[in-house]
Amino acid sequence: MNFLDRFRYKYDDLNELGIVKNINHDKKNYNNQNLRNLLSSSVKVSKNLFPKIDKSINNVFQRLGINNNFNFFITANHIETQAACAMMPQSPNAEIIITSRMIELLNSEELESVIAHEVSHFYYQHSLYPSIDKARNRTEYLNFLHLSRAAEISSDRAGLLGSGDIENSLRAMLKISTGLPDEHISFNFSSYLDQLRELRQLKGNQNLLYSTHPTFLNRMQALIWFSMSNEYNEYFKTNKKGTYDLKTIDDKINESIKKVTGNELDVSNKEIINKALLWGSLSIYLADKKFSKEEQNKFEKRFGEKTTVSIKSLLSISKMSVIEKRVEEAFKEAEILMKSDKEKIKIILNEIFSESDNHNEDAKKELSQLILRLNI
């Protein structure tokens, strides 16, 4: 396992969508239209043409300990400070495109941070995440955006690891976010992060909930926290003691981003989870066509008195087909949740089954069907 896997941000997880990572990265594939287009419109990096850039690229791959199966291109753009990793899902190689403005703005060490960031998008296979326009509803759309932002946190860490120094990454971030060269900036990163505190005091900016990238404020803070983790300092023998373990750091970063974007995603996911649990538990309890007093008490303890009264009223005036339709609707909605949330539903449904009066074949079958509907 490469250390990039060890330091991957835990919320950047292909498994949340049941995606299997491709491990065949050993060969270059020249049979793709994107490469043809780049060879026609941009300039491919070589030692003879761009010796300094080529050296930065080699430094990155040496530090990251992975093979260079990439084609690097410089494209003429003196306005936008951009770099991108162009790849197809499950492709054995990728193209990294860097704008001329990016080259002009950054020094060689800062550029290494950007190169490593883009290379890691390929290594982590972030192209396997679905495009946000493939989302089936608003909640799935927000979950896809959450994964996209998480991917950037992982790649920022790779940028640090590939450049060999956190200051290279932080300087690159500040220069890219301002578009200004060294002569105009005093690299006082704590002063820049004061903006993050101001933003939180203003209750964040919920428009960032619809962004594929976290704000540079969050990204810079996340990188500093990462460099303070026990695992980072132990692995790289910095002779410093970390402040937190990496799991705690990851949770802190997630909470910090939410303080800026708001908690709509959490609220939306929780509503779907609770709805699935409510109708799922009722379906299990009613497997024997009864809703005993003891089951009603357990239901009330879990979902509250008001909800229990409403359900009892619905049961008194409705046919079972109405309940079955509500169950179907709730689990169709739950099917789009991330795998970790669906696992939570599965665990609690099993708990509810163990609490029910009946453990007959009908109840067991109902539980199995509910879990099957989650499509875990």
N, C-alpha and C positions, 0 to 999 in steps of 0.2 A: 504493500500500500504506500503510495506517495504521500508525503506530509500534507499536500494540498487537500487530500481526503480527510485527514485528521482535523484540519483547521476550517473545514467547510462550515459555514453558518448553519445552525441546526434547522432554521426555518426555510432554508433553501433545500427542499427535499423532493426529488422526483417521485419518490415512493408515495407521496401524498396523492398523486394522480395515477398510481399503479404503473408508472413508466419504468421500463427496464433500460438501464444504461448500456450502450454499446461499448465493448472493450477493444474493438479492432481499430487501432489508430496507427498501425505500422506502415501503411502505404499511402503514397500520394496518389490522388486521382485527378488526372488532367482532363477528364471527359465531363466538363460541366460548362454550361453557358455563361455563368457568372465569371469564371476565369477568362473565358474568351473576351467578354466585354471589358474586363479590367486590362487585359493585355492590349486591347485596342485603344483604351481611353486614358490609362494611367501609366505610371512608370514603375516597373518592378525593381525592388530593392536588391542590389548586389554589392559586393565588396568593392568592385571596380567603380561603380557609380556613386555610391553613398557609403564610404568607409566608416564614418562615425555612426551612422544609423545601423549599419550591419554589425558593428561591434556591440552596440547596445542590445541588439537582438540576441547575439550569441551569449552575452552576459546573462540575459534573462533565462535562457534555456539551461545554461550551466547551473544557475542557482535553483531553478525549479526542478531540475533532474528529470526532465521529460524530453522526448524526441522532437525535433523541429520538422514537423510535417506541414508547414505553412508556406504560403506565398504572401510576401509583404509588398504592398504597393503604396506609392505616394501619389495623391491626387491634388491637382491645382485648385486650391480654395483658400484665398487670403482673407476670408471673412469669418468662416466658422471654424472653431477649435474643436475638432471632432476626430474620433477614431472609432472603427467598427470592426466587428468580426463577422464576416459573411460566411454562412455555412448552411448546408441542408441537414435536416434531421438524419442521424445515423451515418453521416458522411465520414470517411476516414481522414479528411483533411479540411482545411479552411483557408480563407483569404483574409488577411488583416489589412484594412485600408486606413491610412493616416493622412489627414489634410496637411497641406503645406503650412497653413497657419499654426497648426499644432507643433510642427517641427521648428518653426521660427520662435515660438513662445517658450518652449521648454529646453532646459539643458539636457545633456545626455543621460544623467542619472534620473532626472524627473521623467524623461521619455521612457526609461526602462520600467517605471511604475505603470505607465499607460499601456505599454506593450504587454506586460505580464497580466494586467487586468483583462485585456482583450483575449489573450491566449487562454486564460482560465475559463472564459465563457465557452470555449470549445472543449476544454478538458472536462469541465463540469457538465457539458452537453445541455446547456441552457436552451438551445434551440428546440429541444424536445418538449419544452413547456408549450401548451397550446397558445395560439394568438388570442388576445383578449376579445377580438371580434368573433371568436368561436363560442363565447359564453352563451349558455342557454337562458340565463336569467340574470338579474342584477347581482344576486349574492355570488353566483359563480364568477361573474365579471370582477367583482371586488376581490374574490379569492385569487383569481389569476393575477391581478395587479399586485396583491400581497406577495405572491411567489416571485413576480418580476422584481420587486424591490428587494426581496431577500437575496435574489441572485446577484444583485449589485454589491451587497455587503460581502458575500463570498469573494467576488472578483476584486473588490478593494483590498481584501486581505492578501490575495495573491499578488496584487500590485506591490504591496509592502514587501512580501517575501521575495518577489522577483527583482526588486530594486535594491534590496539589502539594507534599507534604512528607512525608518518611518518618516523622517523629515523629508526625504525625496517625495514620498507619496503626499504628504500634507502640503508641501510647496506646490506640487503639481495641481492638487485640488484647488488651492486658493488662486493660482494663476489661471486655471481654466474657468473658474467661476467668475473671475473679474475680467478676464481677457487682457490683463496687464502684465508687462514684463517686470523683471526684478527691480529695476530702477525706481519704480513707483510704489513698491510694497515693502513694508517692514513686517517680516514674517512672525508676528505676534499672534499665535494661533488662539490663545486664550481670549484675546480681545475679539477675534472673529466669532468665537463661540458664545460671547455675550449676546449675540443676536438670537441664539437659540433660546436663551433664558427669556429674552424679550418676547419672542414668538410664543413661548409657553404661557407667559403672563397674559397674552392676548387670546388665549385658548386655541392656539395653533392656527392652521390654515387648512380647512377641510377640502379645499380644491386639490390639495396634495394627495388626497385619498384616491384620486383618479390619475395619478402619475405613475409611470412605469419605473421611475427612479426615486429614491429618497432624496430629500434636499441635501446639498453638500454639507450643510450644518450637521445633520444627522450622520452623514457618512464620515465626516472628519471625527466626530465624537466617537463613533463606533470603532474607528481604526485606533484611536488612542486607547480606548478601553480594551480592545483586543491585545494591544502591546503590553497591557498590564495584567494579562491572565497568567495564571500559574503555568499552564501548559506551554504557552509561547516562550516564557522565560526559561523553563526547564529544557525544552527541546533545543533552543538556540544557545543555551549555556551563557546567559547574559550576566550571571553573577548577581542578578536582582531577584527578589522574592515577589511573586505575583500578588495582586490584591484580591482577586477572586478566581474561582475555577471557571473554565470556558463556558460551561452550561449556564452559570449565573450571569456571565457577561452577555451571552446570547439573549437571555431573558430581559436583561436591563436594556439592551439595544432595541428589542421588540417593543418594550414599554415606552421607551423614549420616542420611537417613531410614532407610536399611537398617540402620544401627547401632542404631536404636531398634526397628524392626519385626522384625529378623532376616533371614536370607538364604534362607528356605524357597522363595520364589518363584524366585530364581536357580537354586537346586539343582533344583527341579522342572522348570524350562524346559531346563536343561542336560541332564537325564536324557532328556527327550523328544528333544532335538536329537541327542544321541549315539546313541540307539536308531535314529533315522531314518538317520543316517549309516552306522551299522554294517550294518543290513539293506539299505540302499540301495546301499552299495558292494559288498556281496556279490552283490546282484542284477545289478549292472553287470559284475562279474568273471565271473559265471556265465552271461552272455548267450551265450557260445560253448560252454556245457556243460562248461567246464573251469575248474579253479582251480590255475593254474600255480604252480610253486615261486617264481617271481619275484613273482607277485601275492600269494602267501601272505606273503612277506617284507614287501611293502609294507603289507599288511593288519596284520601284526604290529607294524610300526613305528607305525602310526596308532592301533591299538586295544589293543596289548599282547599278550604271549605267552600269558597265561592265557586271554584271550578267543579268541585264534586256535586254541589247542588245543581249546577247547570247540566252536568252529564246525566244525573239521575232524572232530571226533568226531560231531557232529550230521549232517554231510554223509555220513559213512560208513554211517549207519544209517537215514537218512531219504530220503523221496521229495522231488522238487522241489516238490510241492504243499505240503509242510510249510514249506519256505523261503518260498514265495510267500505263504502265510498270514501268516507272521511279518512279511514286508515290508508286506503290506496293513494289518496291525494297527499297525505302527510309523508308517506314513504317515497313517493315520486319526487317530492321536493327534496327530501333528505338524500336522495341518490346523488345529487350534485355536490354534496359537501366534500371536504377534504377527508382523506382516509382516516386521519387521527380522530376527527369528529365522529365519523361513522363507527369507529372502534369504540368510542365512548358510549354510543347508543347501544351497541351490541352488548357491552359489559353490563350496562344498567338493565337492559331487557332480560338478561340472564338472571340478574338479581331479583327482578320483579317476578319472573317465573318461579324462582325458588321460594318466594313469599306467598304465592297464590295457593288457594285451597286445593286446587287439583293439579296433579302432575301426571295426568292421563295422556294417552297417545294424541288426543285432539289438541291439548294445550301444547304438547311438545312439537307437534306438527305446525301449529300456528307460530310458535317461536321460530322454528326453522325457516318458515316462509317469510317472516318479517326480516330476518337476518339476510336471507337470500335477496330480498328486494333492495337491500342497501348496496348490493353490487360491490362488495369490498374486494 
